[in-house]
């Protein structure tokens, strides 16, 4: 009961409060306006995707924005054709060179060349990370995720704990062999599919968390794993990869992945191996085994104030300053909106021919300045439920 309650409270704490949600919307909207200003709206458009669309968004999650050709909106979830990819890459490069690097509101801008090329940057005032990605359409994948979230109502809560578990251990960075949010979500689903919980299970979130740690701690990665259908398979017989990669391996131009690597077939795309980039899989498995054994021992004695601390550690402390910045940026934006509304009312009631400034720009600068002057942080505003403050415990 305690572990289940702590999981649900941790989930509440990790979600954006009202001001943090406002800050995230404002930053996303600002980036979209920058893209429109530089590239125009005739040929290109943008959309929010990722955790903000799947319902798995946390207060400090990256803001993911998809850049696409306007005539391809909402269609073709595969990679665009070669000429379209070239056009989009050129647009992304132009966007980076002519606009993003010159934006005073953003810092640490980088143009990354990957399967899905992207621009990464940080919004100075809020500290939020933003990505502009040449991604494929993710609407079908979102519908699959929604189906699983409907089937397992507790999956969001468990996912938030698992994400924090990886974050505090440096295992969530996909550029260093860690596990991204989408593969992690599907790994959670796989553990529930292959090792289902009893019907009507009480404390389902707690049981699902322990089930995940046990399942992946013991999993034999020499075999491939599928969610749809629920089965294990011989990785040498079923090659989960695009046809182009398979042919390159046959010609000796590429090497197959080592047998210890995880092969998790994406239920959204049978040719997509969600484990192919998780080079830290051995570290991850060992972590799961250790935490499962330790958690069973802790639950047996039930003598800790915080049962989740072994998993999420100092996640709260790590993000405290960042959440303070996000929260205050949201407050500044809220006040600016209120002042703008007041200015409009005054303007409408005054002489319409008047050239007197309303002061909105000065107000915005004042609010931004106030948001940037951060003193001693306080805990983020919560929406209810018991709070979990790992600061009361020392690091094990």
N, C-alpha and C positions, 0 to 999 in steps of 0.2 A: 504493500500500500504506500509506504513512504517513498520508495524509488519511483513508482508510477507518478505520484504527486509531484515529486521534484522534477521529473522529466517534463510534465505539463507546465509547471511554473517556469522552468528554464526556457521553454518555447515561448511563453508569453513575454518573458524578459528580452528575448532575442529579436522579437518583432519590432518594427518601427512604431514609436508613439505618434501622436498627431503631428507634432512639429517636425519630427524626423521624416515622416511621410511627405509633408509639405516640402521640406528641403530637397528630398529626392526628386519630387515632381518638378520643382523649379530648375534644378540642375539639368535634368533630362530635357526639359523644354528649351533651356538656353542652348544646349548643344545642338538640338534639332534646328533652332533658328540660325545658328552659325553655319550649319551645313547648307541650309536653304540660301543663305546670303552669298555663300562662296560658289556653290555649284548651281544655284537656281532651282526652280521647281518644275521646269518643263520636262526634263529628262530623268531626274532623280527624285527619290523620296526616302523617307526613313520610317522605322517603326521600333517601338520598344519590344524587346524579347528577353528571354532568360528568366531569372527568378521572379522578376516583377510580373511576368505573365503566367507563371506556373503556380503562384501562390506560396512559393518557398522563400520569398524575399525576407532577408534579415536587415536590421537597421544599417549595418555596415557593408552590405553586399555591393558588389560592383554594379554599375548601371550599364546595361548592354543595349546598344543601339545598332540596328541593322541598316546598312546602306544598300539600296537596290535600285534597279532601273524601274521607272514608273510603270511601264507597260507589263512588268512581271509581278506586280503586287499580288500577293496571296496565291501564287501558283508555283509549280515546279519545286518540289522539295529536294531535288537532286542538285548537284553543282551546275551552275549556268554553263552554257556552251562556251567554247574557247574564246570566240570573239567577244562575247559578253563579259567574260572574266577579264579580258584585256581592257575593255572599256572601263569596267569598275575599278580595276587596279590603277589605271591612269587617273581616274577621278579621286581615288583615295590618296594617291601620291600628291595630286594637285591640292587637295583639301589640307593635307599635312603641311606642304611647303608654303602655301600662300595664306593659310589661315590659322591653323591650330597652333603652330609654333609661335605665332605673333599675338596670341590671345593672352592678355594680362591676367585674366581670371583663372588660367590653367597653368600647370607646371608639369615637369617630368614627361613631356610628350615624346612618344616613341612610335615609329612605324615598324611593325613586325611583319615579316614575310613568313607565312605559315600556310597550311592547307586552306585556312580561311584567313586571308590577310586582314590586319586590323591596326587601328591606332589606339594606343593606351595613353591616358593622361589622368591628372589629378586636379580636381577643382580646389583652388586654394582656400576659399573661405570656409568650405564645409569639410574638406579632406576626403570627399568621396572620390573613388576611382571610377573612371568612365572608359568604356570601350566602344569604338565604332568599328563594326565588323562587316566583312563581305560574306555573311553567313547565308546558308540556304534557308528556305522557308521551314519553320519549326512547328507549324500549326498541327501537323499530324502527330508529331512527337508529343506535343502538349496534350492532345486528346487522349493519347495512350497513358500519359502520366496521370491525367485526370481520372481515367478509368480505375487505375490502381489506387488513387487517393480516395475514391468513392468506395472501393472494395475494402480498403484498410483505413478506417477513419483516423487512426492514431499514427499514420505514417509520417505526417508532417512533424509531429512532436519528436518522434524518434530520429528523424532525419536531422533536425536542428542540433540534437546532442552529438550525433555522429559527425556532422560537419565541424562542430566545435572541437571534437576529439582529434580530428585531422589537423585543424588550424593550429592548435597549440603545439603540435608536434612537427609542424612544417611538412605535412604530408598532403596538403591540398593544392600545392602549386603544380599545375600541369607542366610547366616549363622545366621543372626539375624532377619529373617522374612521379609526381603525386597524382591524387585522384580528384578529378573535377566533379562538379555537382551532379551532372547528368549520369555519369558512370556510377557515382556513389548511390544515387537514388535507385538505379537499376540493380545494383548489388544488394540493396536492402530488399527490393522486391524479390530478387532471386532467392534470398535466404528465407523469405516467407512462403515462396512457391515450393521450394524443394524441402523445406522443413516447416510445414504449416503448423500454426498454433491451433489448439483445440477450439472447437466451436463454442462461442459464448465465454471465451476466456476473460476472467476478471484481470484487472491490472495488465491489460494487453500491451500497453506501451513498454512497461518494464520487462515483460516476458519477451517481447519482440527485440528489445535492445540486447538482452542476454543471448537470445537465439542468434542474432547477427554475429556477435563476438565469437560464440562457439562455432557457428557454421563456417565462417571465413578463417578462423584460427586453425581449423582442422582440414580445410578444403585442399584437395589434391589438384594442383594446377597443371599436372600433366594431362588432365582431361579438360575438354571444353565444356561450357555450361550454357544452356539455353533457357529462356523464360517462356517463350511461346514457340514450340511446345516445351513442357517441363521435362528436360532430359539432360543427361551428360553424354558427351560424344567424343570420339577419337579425333584429336586435332589434326592428325596426319591424313585422315580420310575426308573430313569436312573442313575445307579451307574457308575460313571466314575472312574474306578479303575481296576487293574489287577484282574484276577480270584482268585489268591491266597489271596489277601487282602480281597476280598469279602467273601470268605469262612472263613477267620479268624474272621471277624466281626460276621458272622452267628454263629460261635462257641463260641463267647464271648471272644475271645483271643485278640481282637483289638476293638477300639472304633471309630465310624464314626466321621467325622469332625463336629465341631459346625456349626449350620445353618448360622451364620454370615460370615463364610469363603467363599471366592470366589471359584466357580467351573467353570473353563474355559476349555472346551474340546479341546485338541490339534488336529488340522486338520491333523497332521502327524500320530497320534496314538490315536484312539478312547478311549483307556483305560488309557490315560495319562491326569491327571487333572493338568493344569498349575497353578492353584491357591492354591493347597493343602498346600504349604509351606509359603504362603504369610500371615503370622500371623499379619503383620502390615496393613492389608487391611482397618481397620477402620481409622487409621491415614492417609492412602493414600486417602481414599474417602473424608475425611474432608479437606485435603490439596487441592484436586481438586475443591471442592465446594468454598473454600475461594479464590483460585486463579482465578477461573472463574468469580466470583462476582467482585473481585477487578479489573480484567483485563477489564471487560466491562465498569467499571467506568473510568478507565484510558483512554480507547479508546474514550469514550464519550467526555472527556475534551482534550485529546491529548496534554497534557502539560508537558510531560516528555522527557528528552533527549534520554532515552533508555527504550523502551517499554518492552524489555525482562527481565529487571533487576529483577523484582518481581519473575520471574520463576527461572532464572539461578544464580542470586545473585553474589557471589564472585568466581564463578567457574574459571574464568580467573586467579585471584590472587592465588587461591588454587593450581593451577597446574603450575604456572609460573616458580617456581624453578625446578620442575621436568622436564618440557619441555626444560628448559635451559640445564639440564644435558643430556637429550636424544639428543638434537640438537648437543651439543658439542661432545658427543660420536660418533655421525654420522660423524661429521667433522673429528674427529681423524681417524676413519676407512677409510674415503675417502682419506685422506692424506697418510695413510699407504698403501692403494691400489696403489696410484700413485707412491710412493717410491718403492714398490715391483716391479711394472712394469719397473721402471727405472733400478733397480738392475738386473732384468732379461736381459734387453737389454745390460747392461754392461757385464754381465756374458757371454752372447752369443758371444760378440765381443772380449772377452779376451781369454787367454789360458784356454782351457777346463780342463787341468790337474791341474790348480791352486787350492790350498786349502785355499786361502784367503777368509774370511767370507764376505758376502755381506752387513751385517749390518742391515738386515731386522728386526731381533728380537730386536735389540737396538732401531730401529726406532719405532717399535710397543710400546715398553715400554715408549718411550718419548711421543708418541702421547697419550697413555693412561694417562700418568701423566698430560699432558696438559689439557686433557678433565676433569680430576678430580679436577683441581684447579679452582674452580668456584667462580667468584667474583659477582658483582652486576648483577642480571639477566636483560636481555632485552627482549622485546616482540619477540615471535617466528617469523621466516620468514614467510611471507604470499605469496600466489600465485595470489593475485588480489582480487578485490572487496573491499567494505567498511569494515572497521574493527569495532568491538564492544569492547570497553574497559570499563567494569563495574567499574573500579577503579575510574572513574570520578564521581560516584554516591556514596552517603553514604548508609549504610545498613538501610533498612526501619525497 
